[in-house]
Amino acid sequence: MNPTSTASDSGAPLGEVAVLPGNCTLRTADDLKAHLLPLAAAEGVVRVDASRVEQVDSAGFQLLVALGRALAHHGGALSIHSPSAAFRSAARVLGLEFLLEPVRAE
């Protein structure tokens, strides 16, 4: 995960970029947590690429929501990019479509 000096679609500065794996479920939650935890104190917008996600459940979304809250606590934000059809469908079923909304510059 490398810092970037670009901006999000809304003009908000980007911090770190992470790519989610194909499987973001309870079975892989420990690995996913280890992947996302270092991003929790990042500054700016953390961009998460969800294009490779084939399976995601409430455990995967729980980690993303927790990351978003941690980032907000530090003045940052979580931005989900290129969500796969499976990611979008699970977000809709779980009532978490707000995670797919663009991050607004303040």
C-alpha positions, -999 to 999 in steps of 0.1 A, spaced: 0 0 0 16 32 -12 8 68 -4 -4 88 -33 -5 125 -40 -35 125 -63 -70 135 -54 -103 117 -53 -130 123 -78 -144 150 -55 -111 168 -52 -104 155 -16 -68 146 -11 -60 108 -12 -39 91 14 -33 54 11 -47 30 -15 -57 -6 -8 -70 -34 -30 -95 -58 -15 -90 -95 -22 -116 -117 -39 -128 -132 -7 -138 -107 21 -158 -130 44 -157 -143 80 -133 -170 69 -107 -144 58 -115 -117 83 -83 -120 102 -62 -115 70 -84 -87 59 -81 -70 92 -43 -72 91 -45 -57 56 -67 -28 66 -55 -20 102 -24 -1 92 -47 23 72 -68 33 102 -46 63 112 -40 75 76 -46 111 67 -69 122 39 -90 98 19 -82 61 19 -91 47 -14 -102 10 -14 -105 -8 -47 -133 -34 -45 -131 -45 -81 -117 -79 -74 -143 -88 -47 -162 -120 -56 -175 -128 -21 -182 -104 8 -203 -109 39 -212 -89 70 -178 -96 85 -160 -80 56 -183 -50 57 -179 -47 94 -142 -42 89 -147 -16 63 -172 3 84 -148 2 114 -120 15 91 -143 43 79 -151 53 115 -114 52 125 -105 74 95 -133 99 103 -120 101 139 -86 113 125 -103 137 100 -100 113 70 -125 93 50 -130 59 33 -137 59 -4 -147 26 -22 -138 25 -58 -147 2 -87 -170 -21 -66 -177 -54 -82 -212 -66 -88 -209 -89 -58 -198 -61 -36 -226 -38 -47 -252 -65 -43 -240 -74 -8 -239 -37 2 -275 -33 -10 -287 -65 9 -270 -53 41 -283 -18 38 -247 -4 35 -251 14 1 -239 46 18 -204 31 16 -206 34 -22 -213 71 -22 -185 95 -33 -165 112 -7 -172 149 -5 -144 175 -1 -149 197 29 
